[in-house]
Amino acid sequence: MIRRILTIALLMLLPSCYGIRERAPQLPGRYEHFTLLPNGWKLSPAGEAVNIGELPLNMVVTADERYAITSNSGEGEQSISVVDLQKRQEVQRFAVDKTWRGLALDEAAGRLYVSGGNDDWVLALRWQNGKIAAGDTIRLPGEEGVKFHSVTGLALNPTKQQLFVVTKQSNRLYVFHTGNGALLHRAEMPGKCYDVQLDHRGKYAYVSVWGKALVLQIDTGNFQETRRFRTGDHPCELILSADDRYLFVANANTNNVSVIDVRQGKTVETLNSALTADAPPGSTPNALALNTQDGVLLIANADNNYLSLFDVRQPARSKSLGFIPVGWYPTAVRYLPKTRKILVANGKGMTSLANPQGPMPGRKRKTEQYIGSLLKGTLSVIPFPQEDQLAEYSARVYANTPFTAKKKANPAGQSVVPGNGKIKHIFYIIRENRTYDQVLGDMPQGNGDSSLCLFGRKLTPNAHKIAETFVLFDNFYADAEVSADGHNWSTAAYATDYVEKTWPTLYGRRGGHYDYEGGVPISSPTSGYIWNNVLNAGLSLRNYGEFTPGTPNEQGFYTSREPALQPYTCPQYPGFNLSITDVTRYEVWEKDFTRLERENAVPALSIIRLPNDHTAGTKKGMRTISAMVADNDYA
C-alpha cells in the first residue's frame, strides 16, 4: 500500500546575477519607467527602440551608417528588416521562406547575402538605395548522408570575390566565388558552426565551432586550417581588434569572453561579463562590438538584458567599465564610429504578452495568437555614453535584476519545504504547456481570467482540489515559451542559446530536429541539470519519462537520451507519446514505487512526467482534448 507522502513540484527559475536593493512585488507588464518580465527581471532600456521582425539574430550596417539590416529568424514570419537610422523607423521588411542569422553586405556590388537556413542556400539579394529586391541563390551541394546543411554564418572577402559559409547541421565550411557562384572549397568542421569572420587584411578566416568550444583559423589563400584555439563553451560571435592581433570570442554557455592573441596562439585573458564575479553561468554573452576609437568592447548578455563594457586597450589587463540596459534577449550589437551610436537587436523585444486570442473552442477570434510568434524584435539606438551616463546606466542595470545581496544570503524567507528534516522524498511532477487561466482561471480565490478558462473544475477536479488545499500559484510565472525551452527551464533553470535560437525554426516548420531533451551536448547547460546536482550531493534519484523517448527500444525498454540520467530511469515508463494514457503511466509508476518501498529504496527525488495535458488537438485517431486533460488530471 502506498503510504501518504507530501509531494512538492519545484519549478526553479534562477536568474544569474544579484542586485542591490529590495523591490515590492508587482505583476508582469509595462510600468511608467520599466517593464517587468515574467521571470522577475526588469527592462528599462537605454536609447530609442524601433520595431522590427521576430527574433533578430544578426545585423549589418551600411558604410554611411544610414541603414541597419537585421535577419529575423522567428517562429512566425522570417524576414530581413531595413531600418533607416535617420528616421528611426523600419522602412522595409523583406519576407523570406527561411533564414538563420547569416548576413553579409557587399555595397560595391549591390548584393546582400542572406543565410537561407534549412533551404541549404545563400540568398544573393539585390541592394540599392536602401532597399532590398529579389536576386539569385547560391546553393550548397548535396552530399551523401547529409539531409540538410542549415546555413549559419557568412563572411565576405570582396577583394578575392570569396563568400565563406558555415553550417550547423552538416558541420561544414564552404567557400564560393561571388562572381559566378562556383564552389571553391569545402571542408568538414569538428562540430556545429555559428560564426565566420575575416581579418581586416583578408588573410585569415576564423570559424566559431558552437558545439565544440573551438575557434578555427583558416588561411584564405589555400583554405587550410592553420590553428585551433580552445574557448569557453558555446563560442558564438567573433570580432577582431583593428590590428588583427586579438580575437574576441563570446562564449554563450558561460559568463565570459575569451581574448585570444592569434600571433602567440593562446588565450591571454577571459572577461567576466556578469554583474558579479561569483554569478553562476547564465548571463549568455553571445554578441560583440568594438569601439576602436575608445578601445571599448561591448558584450551583449542575452539572458540578463544588458551590455557589458570593457576597456581593452591593454589586452590581458582589461578593465570593466560598466553596463548598459537594453531590451529582452539582446542577440546582436554594433558600434557606429561616425555617429558614435550603439545598435542592439533585442531578440524578444520589450515586453512579454498575453494571448487572449489563443485557442478557445466555440468562440470566434479576430486573430490567431500563438506564443511562438507573439514576441517581436526591436532595434535599440543608443548614443555612446559618457562616464557619468554610464554610471547611471550601470545603476539601472543592477536595479533591474530580481535578486539582491540580502536574498543571496537569505534566499527564502519562509520556505515551502519545512526545515525540520522530516521530508525525505520529493516528487517533481512535470506536466505540459498550460497557463494558469486555462486550468484554474475559474477559481474565484485567484488572480485569473475566467473567460480564458479551457479546462475548469469539471475536467480538472484534482488540480483544483490541490490548489484549494495547498497553494494557488496564481501569480507564478514561467520563463519559457514552448516545450523545447520549457523542459530545460524546468530541469536546469536555464535554456542555452542553442535552444532559444533554434526552436522557433523547428516550431515554424522550417526544418530541424527536436534535440532539446538530452543526447545532444550543445543543448545542455554548463551548470548541468537538477539530477546532476542531486547526484553530486550524494542523494538518490529516479526518473520517470523525462528526457526519454516515447517509443521503446528493441528490447521493449525506454532509455533516457541523457547519459547521466539513464542509470536512474525507469525502463518501463514511456516519455512523450500522446497515444499512451497518463493513467497507464501512473500504473507503471505505482508498480515501480511499490517495489522500491518494499526494498526501502524510495529515492530522495522522483521526476515524473505526465504529458497528456498537452493534448493532440483535433488530430484524427487521437482521444479528444477533454479526454486527454481529464486523463492527465486523474493520473
C-alpha positions in Angstrom: 0.0 0.0 0.0 1.3 3.4 -1.0 1.9 5.5 2.1 1.0 9.2 2.1 3.9 11.4 1.3 3.9 15.2 0.9 4.7 15.9 -2.7 6.2 19.2 -3.9 6.7 20.3 -7.5 9.6 22.8 -7.7 9.8 25.0 -10.7 13.1 26.6 -10.4 13.6 29.9 -12.2 17.0 31.1 -11.1 18.4 34.2 -12.9 22.1 34.5 -12.8 23.0 37.8 -11.1 22.4 39.5 -7.8 21.4 43.1 -7.5 21.4 45.6 -4.7 18.1 46.6 -3.2 14.7 45.2 -2.4 11.6 46.0 -4.5 7.9 45.5 -3.8 6.3 42.5 -5.7 4.5 43.6 -8.9 2.7 41.8 -11.7 4.5 41.5 -15.1 3.7 44.2 -17.6 4.6 47.7 -18.6 5.0 50.4 -15.9 5.9 54.1 -16.3 9.6 53.7 -16.1 10.2 50.0 -16.7 8.7 46.7 -17.9 8.6 43.7 -15.5 9.1 40.4 -17.2 7.6 37.1 -16.0 11.0 35.9 -14.7 11.3 38.9 -12.3 13.8 40.8 -14.3 13.0 44.4 -15.3 13.6 46.1 -18.6 14.5 49.8 -18.7 16.3 50.0 -22.0 18.6 52.9 -22.9 18.1 54.9 -26.1 15.3 54.6 -28.6 13.6 51.5 -29.8 12.5 50.6 -33.4 10.1 47.7 -34.0 11.5 45.0 -36.4 10.8 41.4 -37.2 10.7 38.3 -34.9 13.8 37.1 -33.3 16.6 39.2 -34.9 19.8 37.2 -34.7 22.3 39.3 -36.7 22.9 42.8 -38.1 24.9 44.6 -40.7 25.2 48.4 -41.1 25.9 50.4 -44.3 29.2 52.2 -44.5 27.5 55.6 -44.3 25.6 54.4 -41.2 22.3 55.3 -42.8 20.8 51.8 -42.7 20.9 48.8 -40.3 19.8 45.5 -41.7 18.7 42.6 -39.4 18.0 38.9 -40.2 14.9 37.8 -38.3 14.5 34.1 -37.6 11.3 33.8 -35.6 8.6 31.1 -35.4 6.0 33.1 -37.4 7.4 35.2 -40.3 11.0 35.1 -41.1 12.3 38.3 -42.8 15.0 40.9 -43.3 14.4 44.3 -41.7 15.8 47.5 -43.1 15.9 50.3 -40.6 16.5 53.9 -41.6 18.7 55.2 -38.7 18.0 58.8 -39.5 14.2 58.4 -39.5 14.4 55.8 -36.7 11.9 53.5 -38.4 11.8 50.2 -40.2 11.4 51.2 -43.9 11.2 47.6 -45.3 10.5 44.1 -44.1 11.5 41.7 -46.8 9.9 38.3 -46.2 11.9 35.1 -46.9 10.9 31.5 -46.6 13.8 30.6 -44.3 16.8 32.4 -42.8 19.0 31.8 -39.8 21.4 34.5 -38.7 23.9 34.8 -41.7 24.3 38.3 -43.2 27.0 39.9 -45.4 26.7 43.1 -47.3 28.7 44.0 -50.5 27.7 47.6 -51.1 30.0 48.0 -54.1 28.4 45.0 -55.9 24.9 45.9 -54.7 24.5 42.5 -53.0 23.1 41.4 -49.7 23.9 37.8 -48.8 21.5 36.1 -46.5 21.5 32.7 -44.9 18.7 30.5 -46.3 18.7 28.4 -43.2 17.5 24.9 -43.8 16.8 25.6 -47.5 20.6 25.0 -47.9 21.3 28.0 -50.0 22.5 31.6 -49.6 20.2 34.3 -50.9 22.1 36.8 -53.0 19.6 39.7 -52.8 19.9 43.0 -54.6 20.6 46.1 -52.5 20.3 49.6 -53.9 19.3 52.9 -52.4 18.4 51.4 -49.0 16.0 48.8 -50.5 16.2 45.0 -50.9 14.9 43.3 -54.0 14.9 39.6 -55.0 18.1 38.3 -56.5 19.8 35.0 -57.1 20.7 32.0 -54.9 23.9 30.1 -54.2 23.0 26.5 -53.5 25.1 24.3 -51.2 26.0 21.0 -52.8 24.1 17.9 -51.9 26.2 15.2 -50.0 25.6 11.6 -49.3 24.3 11.2 -45.7 23.5 14.9 -45.3 19.8 15.6 -45.0 20.3 19.3 -44.8 23.2 21.7 -44.1 21.5 24.6 -42.2 23.5 27.7 -43.1 24.5 29.9 -40.2 27.4 32.4 -40.6 28.6 34.3 -43.7 31.7 36.4 -44.4 32.8 38.2 -47.5 36.3 38.7 -48.9 35.4 41.2 -51.6 39.0 41.6 -52.9 39.2 37.9 -53.7 35.4 37.6 -54.5 35.1 34.9 -51.9 32.0 34.1 -49.8 32.7 32.0 -46.7 29.7 29.9 -45.5 29.4 27.8 -42.4 26.7 25.4 -41.3 25.3 23.9 -38.1 23.7 20.7 -39.2 26.2 19.3 -41.7 29.1 21.0 -39.8 30.8 22.3 -43.0 32.8 25.3 -44.3 32.2 26.2 -47.9 33.8 29.0 -50.0 32.1 30.3 -53.1 33.1 32.7 -55.8 30.8 35.6 -55.6 31.2 36.4 -59.3 30.0 33.1 -60.8 28.8 31.1 -57.7 31.4 28.4 -58.2 32.4 26.3 -55.2 36.0 27.0 -54.4 36.4 24.9 -51.3 34.6 22.5 -48.9 35.8 21.3 -45.5 34.4 19.3 -42.7 34.3 21.2 -39.3 34.6 19.4 -35.9 31.1 20.5 -34.8 28.1 22.8 -35.4 29.3 26.2 -36.5 27.9 29.6 -35.6 30.0 32.5 -37.0 32.8 33.1 -39.5 34.8 36.3 -39.6 37.7 37.5 -41.8 40.5 39.7 -40.6 40.9 43.1 -42.0 43.6 42.0 -44.5 41.5 39.1 -45.7 44.4 36.8 -44.9 42.6 34.6 -42.3 39.1 33.4 -41.7 38.0 32.5 -38.2 35.2 30.0 -37.5 33.5 29.6 -34.2 32.5 25.9 -33.6 29.4 26.4 -31.5 29.2 22.8 -30.3 32.9 22.1 -29.5 34.3 25.1 -27.6 36.7 25.8 -30.5 37.7 28.5 -32.9 39.5 27.6 -36.1 41.9 29.8 -38.1 41.7 29.2 -41.9 44.2 30.6 -44.4 42.2 32.2 -47.2 44.9 31.6 -49.7 44.9 27.8 -49.6 41.9 27.3 -47.3 43.9 25.1 -45.0 43.3 25.2 -41.2 46.3 26.8 -39.6 45.4 26.9 -35.9 42.8 25.8 -33.3 42.0 27.8 -30.2 40.2 26.5 -27.2 37.5 28.7 -25.9 34.7 28.7 -23.4 31.5 26.7 -24.0 29.3 27.8 -27.0 31.6 30.2 -28.8 29.3 32.4 -30.8 30.2 35.8 -32.4 33.7 36.7 -33.1 35.4 40.1 -33.6 39.0 41.1 -34.2 41.0 44.1 -33.0 41.9 46.8 -35.5 45.4 45.3 -35.9 44.1 41.8 -36.3 46.2 40.6 -33.3 43.4 39.9 -30.8 40.4 37.8 -31.4 37.4 38.3 -29.0 35.1 35.3 -28.6 31.7 35.4 -26.9 31.1 32.1 -25.0 27.4 31.9 -24.6 27.1 28.9 -22.3 29.3 30.7 -19.8 29.6 34.2 -18.4 32.7 35.1 -20.3 34.5 36.3 -23.4 37.9 34.8 -24.5 40.6 37.2 -25.6 43.0 35.3 -27.9 46.4 36.5 -29.1 46.4 35.0 -32.6 50.1 35.6 -33.0 51.0 33.8 -29.9 48.2 31.3 -30.4 46.8 31.4 -26.9 44.1 32.9 -24.7 45.6 35.9 -22.8 42.5 36.9 -20.9 39.0 35.8 -20.0 36.5 38.6 -19.4 33.6 38.0 -17.0 30.5 39.8 -18.4 28.2 39.0 -15.4 27.1 41.5 -12.8 29.1 39.8 -10.1 32.3 37.7 -10.1 30.6 34.8 -8.4 27.4 34.6 -10.6 26.7 31.1 -11.9 26.6 30.6 -15.7 23.5 32.1 -17.3 24.4 35.6 -18.5 24.7 34.3 -22.1 27.2 36.6 -23.7 26.5 36.0 -27.4 27.3 39.1 -29.4 30.2 41.6 -29.6 31.1 45.0 -31.0 34.3 47.0 -30.7 34.6 50.8 -30.4 38.2 51.2 -31.7 38.1 54.9 -31.1 38.0 54.4 -27.3 39.2 50.8 -27.1 35.9 49.6 -25.7 34.5 46.1 -26.2 30.7 45.8 -25.9 29.2 42.4 -25.0 25.6 41.6 -25.4 24.3 39.4 -22.5 21.2 37.7 -23.8 19.7 36.3 -20.6 20.5 39.4 -18.4 19.4 42.0 -20.9 22.3 44.4 -20.8 25.6 45.2 -22.4 28.9 44.9 -20.6 31.6 47.4 -21.5 35.3 46.7 -21.1 38.4 48.9 -21.7 40.5 46.5 -23.9 43.3 48.9 -24.9 45.7 46.7 -23.0 44.7 43.1 -23.6 45.5 40.9 -20.6 44.9 43.9 -18.4 41.3 44.9 -19.5 39.0 46.8 -17.1 35.3 46.6 -16.6 33.7 50.0 -17.3 30.1 49.3 -16.6 26.8 48.2 -18.1 24.0 49.5 -20.4 20.4 48.3 -20.0 18.8 47.1 -23.3 15.8 45.1 -24.4 14.8 41.5 -23.9 17.4 38.9 -25.0 19.9 41.0 -27.0 21.4 39.0 -29.8 23.4 41.4 -31.9 25.3 44.7 -31.1 27.1 47.1 -33.4 29.1 50.3 -32.9 28.9 53.2 -35.4 32.1 55.2 -35.3 30.8 58.2 -37.4 27.8 58.9 -35.3 29.0 57.3 -32.1 25.9 55.2 -31.7 25.4 51.7 -30.4 22.8 49.5 -32.1 21.3 46.5 -30.3 19.0 43.9 -31.7 16.7 42.6 -29.0 15.5 39.1 -29.8 12.3 39.2 -27.7 11.6 42.9 -27.9 10.5 45.0 -25.0 7.8 43.0 -23.1 6.0 39.7 -22.7 2.4 39.5 -24.0 -0.7 37.6 -23.2 -2.6 35.7 -26.0 -6.3 36.3 -25.3 -6.9 35.3 -28.9 -5.4 31.9 -28.3 -7.4 28.6 -28.6 -10.9 28.9 -27.3 -13.4 26.4 -28.7 -16.8 27.9 -29.7 -15.6 31.5 -29.7 -14.7 33.4 -32.9 -11.3 35.1 -32.9 -10.3 38.3 -34.6 -6.8 37.0 -35.0 -4.9 33.8 -34.0 -2.3 34.3 -31.3 0.4 31.8 -30.7 3.2 32.2 -28.1 5.8 31.2 -30.7 5.2 34.3 -32.8 3.9 36.7 -30.1 7.3 38.2 -29.2 8.5 40.8 -31.7 12.1 42.1 -32.0 13.3 45.6 -31.6 16.4 47.6 -32.5 17.8 49.9 -29.8 19.7 53.0 -30.9 21.8 54.3 -28.1 24.3 57.2 -28.0 27.7 56.0 -26.8 27.6 57.1 -23.1 30.0 59.4 -21.3 31.3 58.3 -17.9 28.5 59.9 -15.8 25.8 58.5 -18.1 27.4 55.0 -18.0 27.4 55.2 -14.2 23.6 55.9 -14.3 23.1 53.1 -16.8 25.0 50.7 -14.6 22.9 51.5 -11.5 19.8 50.9 -13.6 21.1 47.5 -14.7 21.7 46.5 -11.1 18.2 47.7 -10.2 16.7 45.5 -13.0 17.9 42.2 -11.5 15.4 40.5 -9.3 18.0 39.2 -6.8 19.6 41.3 -4.1 22.6 40.8 -1.8 20.1 40.2 1.0 18.3 37.5 -0.9 21.6 35.8 -1.8 22.4 35.5 1.9 18.9 34.6 2.9 17.1 33.4 -0.3 14.0 32.0 1.3 12.0 34.0 3.8 9.7 31.1 4.8 10.5 28.0 2.7 7.7 25.9 1.2 9.8 23.0 2.4 9.9 22.8 6.3 13.3 22.9 7.8 12.7 20.1 10.3 14.2 17.4 8.1 11.1 15.3 8.1 10.6 15.4 4.4 12.7 12.7 2.9 11.2 12.3 -0.6 10.2 14.9 -3.2 8.1 14.0 -6.2 8.6 16.5 -9.0 5.7 16.2 -11.5 6.2 17.8 -14.8 3.1 18.5 -16.9 2.8 20.3 -20.2 2.0 23.7 -21.7 -0.9 25.1 -19.8 -1.4 28.5 -18.4 -2.9 29.3 -15.0 -6.0 30.8 -16.7 -6.6 27.8 -18.9 -6.9 25.5 -15.9 -7.5 27.5 -12.8 -9.0 30.7 -14.2 -12.4 29.7 -12.8 -11.2 29.9 -9.2 -12.6 33.0 -7.5 -9.7 33.0 -5.0 -7.1 33.7 -7.6 -6.0 36.5 -9.9 -7.3 34.8 -13.0 -9.5 35.4 -16.1 -12.4 33.0 -16.3 -13.0 33.9 -19.9 -9.7 32.1 -20.8 -10.5 29.0 -18.8 -10.5 26.0 -21.1 -10.1 23.1 -18.6 -12.0 24.2 -15.5 -13.1 22.3 -12.4 -15.3 19.8 -14.4 -12.2 18.5 -16.3 -9.6 19.1 -13.6 -11.1 18.5 -10.2 -7.8 17.2 -8.7 -5.8 20.2 -9.8 -8.5 22.4 -8.3 -8.5 20.4 -5.0 -4.7 20.6 -4.8 -4.8 24.4 -5.3 -7.5 24.9 -2.7 -5.8 22.6 -0.2 -2.2 23.8 -0.5 -1.3 26.8 -2.6 -2.8 28.5 -5.7 0.3 29.8 -7.5 -1.9 32.4 -9.4 1.0 34.8 -9.9 3.7 32.2 -10.5 5.1 32.7 -14.0 7.1 30.5 -16.4 10.4 31.5 -18.1 9.7 29.6 -21.3 7.5 29.8 -24.4 7.2 26.2 -25.5 8.1 22.6 -24.6 11.6 22.9 -26.1 12.9 25.6 -23.7 10.3 24.7 -21.1 11.7 21.3 -20.2 15.2 22.9 -19.9 13.9 25.7 -17.6 12.1 23.1 -15.6 15.1 20.8 -15.2 18.1 23.2 -15.4 16.7 26.7 -14.6 18.2 27.7 -17.9 17.8 27.2 -21.6 21.0 27.6 -23.6 21.4 30.0 -26.5 21.2 26.9 -28.9 17.8 26.0 -27.5 16.5 29.6 -27.5 17.7 30.4 -31.1 16.7 27.2 -32.9 13.3 26.1 -31.5 11.5 28.9 -33.4 12.8 27.4 -36.7 11.6 23.9 -35.8 8.2 25.0 -34.5 7.7 27.2 -37.5 8.1 24.0 -39.7 11.2 25.2 -41.4 13.2 22.1 -40.7 15.4 20.9 -37.9 15.3 18.3 -35.2 13.7 18.3 -31.7 17.1 17.9 -29.9 16.3 19.8 -26.7 15.8 16.9 -24.3 19.1 15.1 -24.0 21.5 13.3 -26.2 22.8 16.5 -27.9 25.5 18.1 -25.8 25.1 21.6 -27.4 21.6 21.8 -25.8 22.9 21.2 -22.3 23.8 24.0 -19.9 27.3 24.1 -18.5 26.0 24.1 -14.9 24.1 20.8 -15.5 20.5 19.7 -14.7 18.7 19.1 -11.4 19.7 15.5 -11.5 23.4 16.3 -11.8 23.1 18.4 -8.6 21.1 15.8 -6.8 23.7 13.1 -7.6 26.6 15.4 -6.8 25.1 15.9 -3.4 25.1 12.2 -2.8 21.3 11.9 -3.0 19.2 9.2 -4.7 17.2 9.7 -7.9 14.6 8.0 -10.0 13.4 9.3 -13.4 10.0 8.5 -15.0 9.8 9.7 -18.6 11.8 13.0 -18.6 14.3 13.3 -21.4 13.1 9.8 -22.5 11.7 8.8 -25.9 8.0 7.9 -26.3 8.8 4.6 -28.1 10.8 1.7 -26.6 14.0 0.2 -27.9 14.2 -3.3 -29.5 14.2 -4.9 -26.0 11.0 -3.1 -25.1 12.6 -0.6 -22.7 12.5 3.2 -22.5 16.0 4.6 -22.3 16.9 8.2 -21.5 18.6 10.2 -24.1 20.7 11.9 -21.4 23.6 9.6 -20.4 23.8 10.8 -16.8 20.1 10.2 -16.3 19.9 6.7 -17.9 21.0 4.6 -14.9 18.2 6.2 -12.9 15.5 6.0 -15.5 12.6 3.5 -15.1 12.8 1.4 -18.2 9.0 0.6 -18.3 7.9 4.3 -18.2 7.3 6.0 -21.5 8.3 9.5 -22.4 6.3 11.9 -24.6 3.8 9.8 -26.5 0.2 11.0 -26.6 -1.1 7.6 -27.7 -0.3 6.3 -24.2 -2.6 7.5 -21.4 -1.3 9.2 -18.3 -3.2 6.6 -16.2 -1.1 4.0 -17.8 2.0 5.9 -16.8 0.6 6.2 -13.3 0.2 2.4 -13.1 3.8 1.9 -14.2 5.0 4.4 -11.6 2.8 2.8 -8.8 4.3 -0.7 -9.6 7.8 0.7 -9.5 7.2 2.7 -6.4 5.7 -0.2 -4.5 8.8 -2.3 -5.3 11.1 0.5 -4.2 9.1 1.0 -1.0 9.3 -2.7 -0.2 13.0 -2.6 -0.7 13.3 0.6 1.4 14.8 2.3 -1.6 12.4 5.1 -2.4 14.7 7.9 -3.8 15.1 11.4 -2.5 13.9 12.8 -5.8 11.5 11.3 -8.3 10.9 13.2 -11.5 7.6 12.1 -13.1 6.5 13.3 -16.5 2.7 13.4 -17.2 2.4 15.0 -20.6 -1.1 14.4 -21.8 -2.5 17.8 -20.9 -0.5 18.9 -24.0 -3.3 17.1 -25.9 -3.2 16.2 -29.6 -5.7 18.8 -30.7 -8.2 17.5 -33.2 -5.8 15.0 -34.8 -7.6 12.1 -36.4 -7.5 8.9 -34.4 -6.5 10.5 -31.1 -8.6 11.0 -28.0 -10.5 14.2 -27.6 -8.9 17.2 -26.0 -11.2 17.0 -23.0 -10.4 13.3 -22.5 -6.7 13.8 -22.5 -6.8 16.6 -20.0 -9.1 14.6 -17.7 -6.8 11.6 -18.0 -3.9 13.8 -17.0 -5.7 15.3 -14.1 -6.9 11.8 -12.9 -3.3 10.5 -13.1 
